[in-house]
Amino acid sequence: MVPRSMDRGISESGGGGRSVITRRLGSLLLLALVAAPDVGARQRVEPEPEIADLTFRTDGEDVWTSYRLEGCLPEEVMERIHSGIPIRFRHKVEMVEKRPGLFAADRVFARTLIVTRVQYDSLTQRYQLNRTLEVRSRQKRAAPPPTSDQMVTGSIDEMQSWMTLATDVPLSDPSRPFPQDVDLHVRVEVSLGRHWFLLIIPTTESITSELPMETGP
Amino acid sequence: MAITRHTVRWVGAVVALFVAVWALYRLFDRLTEPGANLELNQAVLPALSLALVILALALAGVLIRHLVRLIVERKRGILGARLRTKLVFFFLALVLLPALVLFYGSAHVIKESVEAVLRTPLEDLTQRSGAIVQEWRDYLQTQALDLARSVAREIAEEPARQDGTDASIESLLARWALQEEPAHIRVASVDRIVAEVEAPSVAVDAAQRDALEALFETLARQVAESGQEEAHIDYLGDGLLAHAAVPIDDGLLGADGEHYTVSVGIVVPPRLAGNLEGIDRAARIYRQFRVQRRDLVRLYLTLTGLVFLTTLFVATWMGFYVARRITRPIQELADATREIAAGNLDVRVDTDIGDELGMLVEAFNDMAAELQENREVITRSTAELRRSNRALDERRRYIETLLANLSTAVVSLDPDGRVTTANPAVAGILGVPLHVGDEAQRQFRDHGLYPLADLMLRENERKGEGIRKDLTLDRAGATLSVAVQISPLRGSSDEHLGTLVMVEDLTELLRAQRVAAWREVARRIAHEIKNPLTPIQLWAQRLRKKFAEGAEDLDQVVPEATASIEREVAALKQLVDEFSLFARLPEIKPRKVNLREVVDSVLALYKGLPGIEWDVTVGPGLERVRLDPDQLRRVLINLIDNAIAVMNRRGGIRIVASRSVDERTVRIEVSDSGPGIDPAERDKMFSPYFSTKKRGTGLGLAIVHKVVTDHEGTIRVENNEPTGARFVIELPAAAASAPTQAGGTSDS
């Protein structure tokens, strides 16, 4: 609805000739913007998603990382899951050397990609869970083949654990030795889904966490 | 009419537009159809949004670019910039408002429509149907679970358990299978199936059986591991299976010590399964719609926005296209016009448009081609003209060189009497430094050359065919004898271009001629005087001798001697008288006379002279001729006397007097039938004391020449046909008797 005050404001605007037309056109545009459909969802107050308990352990040159996601399955996402819409989380786990400078790209020594997926079957009331893990390597031949796990469960807890827990994620590049004398960090970036910027520009909602690797292998 | 590239473009654009509209329609249709692929929509939505953003940016970029360009072009005053601006904004304004209203209305309707779905009974219907499915699911699971429990309990209570044989359990299962629902009952450990029975009514195909085996195995293992009973609904191929697994109590351990599980699977009747699946699918679609409704609205709005921006983009593009289509030929014409103005006639304007602008361009190209052709003609003509100019220049230099080295003074004047050329001889002869642009007559007067200036003035006033006259000029106290030739300069159309004055210095020539003439005069006078002196001397000596001898015939000799001496003295006296006459020849006194009367009065003197045949003709228009009749009589008498003398008083004399065709000249011819004149003597004939006669004084033709020239006329001698000589006298019809001014006329 057009606010009455605005309507009054338009009618009260004076001036002649071109200025009146210009002002009315401007008012019409403003009216269109104000009265445009509210396509943006009214956000409920939900805990912000984050990566928690990011840890790592090493054994020789092998590194494993563990973490969990918090606030990534809010009510809205659960509603989407229970409506049968598949939900994916994409994890990018990296061992990097951070470089100073605004535009300096960090040096990546190892990278592992994980995709977890859930799709709910309302008829059987079971969650179909999938997880693929791909260890990236600088030399593609040296990289181990991607692994894939799947599970069907009716337990919501199992589903949430499947989607939010990452335990002992391998993080090493078999084609290169473990870097020495480098200030390493473990960085985890999880893409949770699509986010809309200015209502129409699609972006990816992601969370990131880093942990310095103070101890070497 | 030939299909132009422009037409092809338009057809292509229209086809592309239709294809785009059709594709958009199909896209809408696919995205909004019931049971649409939500994942596909999820992928399409970002793509559409990105397309929308890119289109918006492109539109903004195009608008800004063209706007800046238009501003720059307007500032530079480039032709067509204003028109382009107007057209672009006209198209934009034409489309913007309706498109904006349409977009706003569509967005509102879409949002309200989507939200309205949630307010319909569909939400309640979906929930209730979901509850029904849930109840059915629970019912089926309970059935399976109850059966499994019953079987497990009976197995535990049956004596067969005591021996633990598979046969006893199998018979037990067969009985339950026949009593209850069409079920599949199995008793198995983790790695061994003890007994398995299937009701006859269970109809499963091979694929379903494999699936059933897998489900039984999975659930039994799960129950064995957990020790808890489980009941599930799972898919069995195209159908549904309600299955449950119950562990047999600890006390029912077999002899091998394994845990046994009773699994029961009830195949849901296909019709019921289909209905349950259908209801669940519909409810799922609704739930997905509900949770994705904002995305759906966004999708619709994005598509609407895409159409909106496409419309704006097309409108803007159309504006630019139409404007460019109109202004580009104009711009190209203007550029080409500047090129042509700069001299580049090779320029042409390419066009593939067939409207009035195309006709204008073609007309321009034709004009340029014609100009180019004309310039080529002009170039060729110019080259020829240059060649002619070079030739003329060479000729001019040749003439200038000729004039510069000419001993005759040559001055050319324009119609106003101003000097156009004057060769160095002008200053050399006349002592007048003439320059181009000088007024020649004034310069001549300023330097005391009055006769020359007067002659030029007279000739200028007379506008005749030219004049030649000998003048005596006073140049810085020295007498200068010159022959002046004044000729009019006429163009190819006989127009008056000016005057050419040529002055030849005759001073030295005349002086030499005069000296020679006086020598001849002296020789002749001496001769003429000597001739009578000899007889006088002889008669004087004879008288002295007779007187000294006292000769008897003295009386006879004295009279004879004195008579001879007197005769010779008389001849001497005549000689002196004629010389005196020539020396004292009076000035002419012209008056209007009848030429016939003058001729007749001369002929009267020769009346009765035997041996002479006369032929006299006096033409008309000679009754009032201005001349001196006495002097003219003297001229005619001298010429007739000479003719009679050379013919030895026997022959014909012809006298013809006439007026010229232009009536400016009176012509008098006197011809005879004598022996004619030796060509070598013609030049000397009018000199004083030149005579071919033994007893002539040689002054007759000199007197004739002087009288004629005093009348400003000319006299020449020619051969007469068939024999003899002919003297031709030409006198101006209106001969002025004006006395000669300083220097007077020549006596040459």
Chai-1 contact restraints between the chains, C-beta under 6 A:
chainA,res_idxA,chainB,res_idxB,connection_type,confidence,min_distance_angstrom,max_distance_angstrom,comment,restraint_id
A,A32,B,Y104,contact,1.0,0.0,6.0,A-B,restraint_1
A,P37,B,A107,contact,1.0,0.0,6.0,A-B,restraint_2
A,P37,B,H108,contact,1.0,0.0,6.0,A-B,restraint_3
A,P37,B,K111,contact,1.0,0.0,6.0,A-B,restraint_4
A,V39,B,V297,contact,1.0,0.0,6.0,A-B,restraint_5
A,V39,B,R298,contact,1.0,0.0,6.0,A-B,restraint_6
A,V39,B,L301,contact,1.0,0.0,6.0,A-B,restraint_7
A,A41,B,R294,contact,1.0,0.0,6.0,A-B,restraint_8
A,E79,B,V291,contact,1.0,0.0,6.0,A-B,restraint_9
A,R80,B,V291,contact,1.0,0.0,6.0,A-B,restraint_10
A,S83,B,R287,contact,1.0,0.0,6.0,A-B,restraint_11
A,S83,B,Q288,contact,1.0,0.0,6.0,A-B,restraint_12
A,S83,B,V291,contact,1.0,0.0,6.0,A-B,restraint_13
A,G84,B,R284,contact,1.0,0.0,6.0,A-B,restraint_14
A,G84,B,Q288,contact,1.0,0.0,6.0,A-B,restraint_15
A,I85,B,Q288,contact,1.0,0.0,6.0,A-B,restraint_16
A,S122,B,D280,contact,1.0,0.0,6.0,A-B,restraint_17
A,S122,B,R284,contact,1.0,0.0,6.0,A-B,restraint_18
A,L123,B,D280,contact,1.0,0.0,6.0,A-B,restraint_19
A,T124,B,I233,contact,1.0,0.0,6.0,A-B,restraint_20
A,T124,B,D234,contact,1.0,0.0,6.0,A-B,restraint_21
A,I200,B,S49,contact,1.0,0.0,6.0,A-B,restraint_22
A,I200,B,L52,contact,1.0,0.0,6.0,A-B,restraint_23
A,I201,B,V53,contact,1.0,0.0,6.0,A-B,restraint_24
A,P202,B,P46,contact,1.0,0.0,6.0,A-B,restraint_25
A,P202,B,S49,contact,1.0,0.0,6.0,A-B,restraint_26
